[in-house]
Amino acid sequence: MLLLPLAHAEIITQEISYQVHGTTLNGYLAHSADVSGKSPAVLVVHEWWGHNEYARRRAEMLAELGYVALALDMYGDGKVADHPDDAKKFMQEAMSNQEVLHDRFHAAVKLVKQQDNVDANNIAAIGYCFGGGVVLNMARAGADLKGVVSFHGSLSTKTPAKQGEVTAKVVVFHGEADAFIPAEQVQAFEEEMKAAKADYELIVYEGVEHSFTNPAADQFAELYSMPLSYDEEADKNSWELMQKYLQEMFSQE
């Protein structure tokens, strides 16, 4: 299915809550009023800051492309951090129980598949920073997705992919100057994907730092002396390439 950006599309959004192990998760669903019938769906997994306006805006941008998009909540109760200390705490709490983390992600997949306007056979996921690591780990675990796309996400894992288990197309956009993801981690990721015989693409932007897709990165860098930097060119290029990859993923039978 080939989807093109919808000029001046009316985007319909909806707050949507769901429960996992007694924790309320707050999602944000977006789709275009100009699209009829069933469309592929894309999940958006937030940065370590939590389910904030940035994640929601990306969901709206996906809806503008004609997809149904769900910005999901991996922290629960709509927790959002304004300080890196809180963000680190929330992220570590979420990562401490991989079973719960997986259940939260799969609950969001189930939720989006239940939407009347979603083609349940065509689901993909994208993620930023923490979220990039999440979607990669879902692919490693053999999640039933057409593909995953990571933007400046963590590439390390304690459970490397095994041969034949990665069924989703894997796309990674990485900044070469990302202080959080050293070159050794990138090399190990490539070796892992090759050993697993995964269908993957790694796109590296030379001289680009962590969080390069988020315009707020420069503000966070100044406030908290963090090695972050927005890069408009890498942001636009990665988003354009993501569209191409999504179209390829959803065109495969």
PEMOJO-V590784 format. One record per helix or strand. SS is the DSSP state (H for helix, E for strand). FROM is the first residue (numbers start at 1). LEN is the number of residues. If there is no record, write none. Layout:
BEGIN
ss={SS & SS}
from={FROM & FROM}
len={LEN & LEN}
END
This chain:
BEGIN
ss={E & E & E & E & H & E & E & H & H & E & H & E & E & H & E & E & H & E & H}
from={11 & 23 & 39 & 50 & 53 & 68 & 80 & 84 & 98 & 118 & 130 & 147 & 169 & 183 & 200 & 210 & 217 & 228 & 232}
len={10 & 10 & 7 & 1 & 12 & 4 & 1 & 12 & 16 & 11 & 11 & 5 & 7 & 13 & 6 & 1 & 8 & 1 & 20}
END
